[in-house]
Amino acid sequence: MKEKKKKFDILDINIDKSLKYKAAAFSGAFMHLTFLIVFIFIGLYTMVIFNVFSVALYIIIGSLCEKESFEKHTLNWICVMFFEISIHAFMSTAFLGTNTCFFLYTMMTIPVVLYYLFLTCSNEIFKRWTVIFAVIALALLTASLLTDHFNIPLFSSLRRELDRELTDLIRSINILYTLVVLFGFTTLFILEIHSLIKKLNETNDRLNFTATHDALTGLFNRHSLRDNLDALENGSEPFCLVMGDLDDFKAVNDTYGHDCGDIVLKTVAEIIMKNIPEKDIACRWGGEEILIIMHGPTDECLSVIKRIRSEINSLALEYDGRAVKISMTFGFAPGSLSTDIDELLTVVDKRLYKGKTSGKNVIIAE
């Protein structure tokens, strides 16, 4: 079967897991460094201490993610990141209020942790922890909103109320970071799914090829050809059936060995596939028998078979320094819309037998 180029409309990505964790870790460190500067600027020292811890935590994660031991404890690290982000978002909202939009990070944690769970954990763990993380995130988000609704922000009651410009700046930073992270991880998640779908389709294609093709020659196998043969009876264009058989193939195996016989079969299959049009089909019908379904006028099909026979006959093949003479006999028969395919197979088989008993290396077309 001639190979066809496949086109994929989805970007094929293959990024190492450790690099993905490193990117997340150092991105988290950068974000928390930004928060650290903001909290120092406004004088919220409780969150300054928390963010010093957070920056150090993400740097440690980034430095450890390439080690073999990291993957064994992946779920633990995912939990650490989830709770760090969630607690940070809750405390920041409690101190500064919902106007600063720190509560958005509670929602942001869901696609982030789902992506890493999907990337590294089993399906059972993925489903279990998805529920756990979703419930915790919802509870913390609800608590943040209710706390802000019924109480004034802690920073306002303890120190001073943030002015509007500073609130707008913090809110803008948080919205920007949230959008970037959500878009980035959602895109990665979609690409991972499409990558898995692509691999699944490629695996299915390989399995289908294995099921329908001969392992040695790459030609269709006999089992897979029934649908193609049945389709000929319902078709409207002229066609021909050709049955070819290698001459004295047993002698080749006995003289040179079965490895040489395999080389002969593969070489003959390559010659056939090189010469027949793409719409035609070649099948390994038996041991050294090859059935060819050809579409088109009888004269054109016969001309192709003559060229194939000639190339096989003139093939200069050597094995272990010895020349191996190869030839092939063909039974040929044209078909039409009213032709019974099983009867036509019998005809080409009889013509092949006639060629074998009348000198070999011939094409019998009548």
Number of C-alpha atoms within 10 A of each C-alpha: 19 15 6 7 5 5 6 7 6 11 10 13 11 9 9 10 15 18 13 15 21 21 13 20 22 19 17 20 23 15 17 23 18 14 22 21 13 17 18 14 11 13 13 17 13 13 19 20 13 17 23 15 13 22 22 14 18 22 17 15 20 22 14 16 20 16 10 10 10 15 17 11 10 17 19 12 16 17 15 15 21 21 17 18 19 25 16 21 22 26 18 25 26 23 20 22 26 20 14 21 21 26 25 21 23 25 20 20 23 17 18 22 21 21 18 20 21 18 14 15 16 10 10 9 13 19 14 10 17 17 11 10 19 16 12 15 23 14 12 19 21 14 15 22 17 12 17 19 12 8 12 15 21 18 19 13 11 9 11 11 14 16 8 10 9 13 16 15 13 19 18 14 16 20 17 12 16 20 12 12 19 19 13 13 19 16 12 16 19 13 17 20 13 17 17 13 12 15 12 12 12 12 12 12 12 12 12 11 17 14 14 18 21 17 12 12 20 20 25 24 23 17 13 14 19 10 9 11 16 13 11 22 16 12 12 11 13 15 20 24 24 28 28 26 25 23 19 15 18 14 11 18 15 11 12 15 13 13 10 19 21 15 15 25 19 16 15 24 21 16 16 23 19 13 14 21 15 13 10 17 20 23 25 25 20 11 10 19 19 24 26 23 20 26 21 16 14 18 10 13 22 20 10 16 21 14 15 19 22 15 17 22 14 11 17 11 16 12 14 8 7 9 11 17 16 20 20 24 24 30 26 27 22 23 21 16 14 11 13 14 18 10 10 18 19 11 21 25 22 16 23 26 18 19 21 22 9 11 10 20 21 20 23 22 17 11
